[in-house]
Amino acid sequence: MYIEVAEGNDMSLRKEYIRDGKNRVIGSVTTGFDDESSVVRDEEGHILGRTSDRFSTARDSDGNLVSLNTSDPGLLINRKK
């Protein structure tokens, strides 16, 4: 998915799908934000959390820290609260 901003700035977002062992979509990750973060969503499109490549962290949808040393979006998929 690519989005062009009308003001002349070019922002390209990329959406990748996460699949399980049976090739079913169980989530998605949208990257390409200016702050080097990614948004993680479940199969229904609800936001599960954000990851930050700059700080190597992952936070759930409530803002709670899930990981201090990796920005792996897989940590937010199928996470029990």
C-alpha positions in Angstrom: 0.0 0.0 0.0 1.5 3.4 -1.0 0.0 6.7 0.0 0.9 10.0 -1.6 0.4 13.2 0.5 -0.9 16.1 -1.5 1.5 18.7 0.0 4.3 17.3 -2.1 5.8 15.1 0.6 6.0 11.5 -0.3 5.2 9.0 2.4 5.1 5.3 1.5 3.6 2.9 4.0 4.0 -0.8 3.6 1.5 -3.4 4.9 2.7 -7.0 5.4 0.4 -9.8 6.5 1.3 -12.4 9.2 0.1 -15.9 8.5 -0.1 -19.0 10.7 1.0 -22.6 9.7 -2.2 -23.1 7.8 -1.7 -20.0 5.7 -4.5 -18.1 7.4 -4.0 -14.3 8.0 -3.7 -13.8 11.7 -2.5 -10.2 11.7 -0.7 -7.4 9.8 2.2 -5.0 10.3 2.2 -1.5 8.8 5.7 0.1 8.5 7.1 3.2 6.9 6.2 5.9 9.5 8.6 8.8 10.0 9.3 7.9 13.6 10.6 4.4 12.7 7.6 2.7 14.3 5.2 0.0 13.1 1.5 -0.6 13.9 0.5 -4.2 14.5 -3.1 -5.3 13.9 -5.1 -8.5 14.4 -7.0 -10.3 11.6 -10.1 -8.1 12.3 -8.0 -4.8 12.0 -7.9 -4.0 15.7 -4.7 -2.4 16.9 -2.7 -4.8 19.0 0.3 -2.4 19.6 3.3 -0.6 18.2 6.9 -1.4 17.8 9.8 1.0 17.6 12.9 0.2 15.6 14.6 3.4 17.0 14.2 2.2 20.6 14.0 -1.5 20.0 10.8 -1.8 22.0 7.3 -3.3 21.6 4.2 -1.9 23.4 0.7 -3.3 23.5 -2.5 -1.3 22.7 -2.6 0.0 26.3 0.9 1.4 26.1 2.4 -1.3 28.3 6.0 -2.3 27.5 6.1 -5.9 26.2 9.8 -6.0 25.2 12.8 -3.8 26.0 15.3 -5.3 23.6 13.4 -6.2 20.4 10.9 -4.6 18.1 9.5 -7.9 16.9 5.8 -7.5 16.0 5.3 -11.3 16.5 5.4 -10.7 20.3 2.1 -8.8 20.0 0.2 -11.4 18.0 -2.0 -13.8 20.0 -0.8 -12.3 23.3 -2.9 -13.0 26.3 -3.7 -10.1 28.5 
